[in-house]
Amino acid sequence: MSFKIQYKNECKKIKIPDNFEQLMSYTTRAFEGLDLPPKFKFYYLDSDGDMISLSCQEDFTEAIDSMDGTIKLIIEESLESAKISIDLDQSFR
């Protein structure tokens, strides 16, 4: 099981970290120089097609418990921005 983390046109694939803090730490290092939003969140589409935010340990645990394979996390500041990013990403498939 793994996460794909996407910010703008950059995508990284990582093994599931132990906790949310490690996810944040990896993300800030991996996307250094790409000007991450100061208060970003992770968003992903669940199996029902709903946009879910991941912004704390409880969200992280729930995502892990419900995942089946790889979850693609989109880095954005808001739900609206995440929906646009998901729509753009799916239009290229």
Helices and strands as residue ranges (DSSP letters): E 2-7, E 10-15, H 20-30, E 41-45, E 51-54, H 57-66, E 70-76, H 79-91
